[in-house]
Amino acid sequence: MVLGSDRGSVGLAGTRQAQFPKASAAGNNRVVFNITGNADRLIVSFSCRHHAGYIKFFGTHAEYDRIDAATVDHTGAVHGKKHRRN
């Protein structure tokens, strides 16, 4: 994801919407990307100040349903949602 341009820094929401229209904001400067036909999810935390993205989670749709996208860390630790049994 490009966070800058010749005209200056571009806001995260505007950049995400223009370049990845199917991605969605998850709060806490995070974006959820639907991958492989919506079977997998990638959560990336972006720092506009550092022009960097940090992978916080990669997993299946089922695994994504068990985590809180705004608080999950790179280890996949679940924060904020109780584990659900199917």
C-alpha positions in Angstrom: 0.0 0.0 0.0 1.4 3.4 -1.0 0.9 5.9 1.8 2.5 8.9 0.1 2.3 10.7 -3.2 4.0 13.5 -5.1 1.5 15.9 -3.5 2.1 14.9 0.0 0.9 12.3 2.4 -2.4 10.6 1.6 -4.8 9.7 4.4 -5.1 6.0 5.2 -8.9 5.8 4.5 -8.7 7.5 1.2 -5.7 5.4 0.1 -7.3 2.1 1.2 -10.6 2.9 -0.6 -8.9 3.9 -3.8 -6.4 1.0 -4.0 -8.3 -1.8 -2.2 -12.1 -1.2 -2.6 -13.0 -4.6 -1.0 -10.8 -4.0 2.1 -12.4 -2.6 5.2 -11.3 -0.5 8.2 -11.2 -2.4 11.5 -10.3 0.5 13.9 -7.0 1.2 15.6 -5.4 2.1 12.2 -6.0 -1.4 10.9 -7.3 -2.7 7.6 -8.8 -6.1 7.0 -8.1 -7.6 3.5 -10.2 -10.4 2.1 -7.9 -12.8 0.3 -8.4 -15.9 -1.9 -12.0 -15.2 -2.7 -12.9 -14.3 0.9 -11.6 -17.6 2.3 -8.7 -16.0 4.2 -8.2 -12.7 6.1 -5.2 -10.5 6.5 -5.2 -7.7 9.1 -2.5 -5.0 8.8 -1.9 -2.1 11.1 -0.6 1.0 9.3 1.6 3.7 10.7 1.3 6.7 8.4 4.0 8.5 10.4 6.5 5.7 9.6 5.1 4.8 6.2 4.9 1.2 7.3 2.5 -1.7 7.6 2.6 -4.4 10.3 0.9 -7.7 9.8 -1.2 -8.4 12.9 -3.1 -11.5 11.7 -3.4 -13.9 8.8 -5.9 -16.8 8.9 -9.0 -18.4 7.6 -12.4 -16.8 7.7 -13.4 -19.1 10.6 -10.3 -18.1 12.6 -11.0 -14.4 11.9 -14.5 -14.9 13.4 -12.8 -15.8 16.7 -10.6 -12.7 17.1 -11.1 -9.0 17.6 -9.6 -7.3 14.5 -8.9 -4.1 16.4 -6.8 -5.7 19.1 -5.3 -9.0 17.8 -1.5 -9.0 17.8 1.0 -10.6 15.5 1.1 -13.9 17.5 -2.6 -14.4 16.7 -3.5 -14.0 20.4 -7.2 -13.5 20.9 -8.2 -10.3 22.7 -11.7 -9.1 23.3 -13.8 -12.0 22.1 -14.5 -15.3 23.9 -13.7 -18.5 22.0 -16.8 -19.9 20.3 -17.4 -23.6 19.9 -19.2 -24.8 16.9 
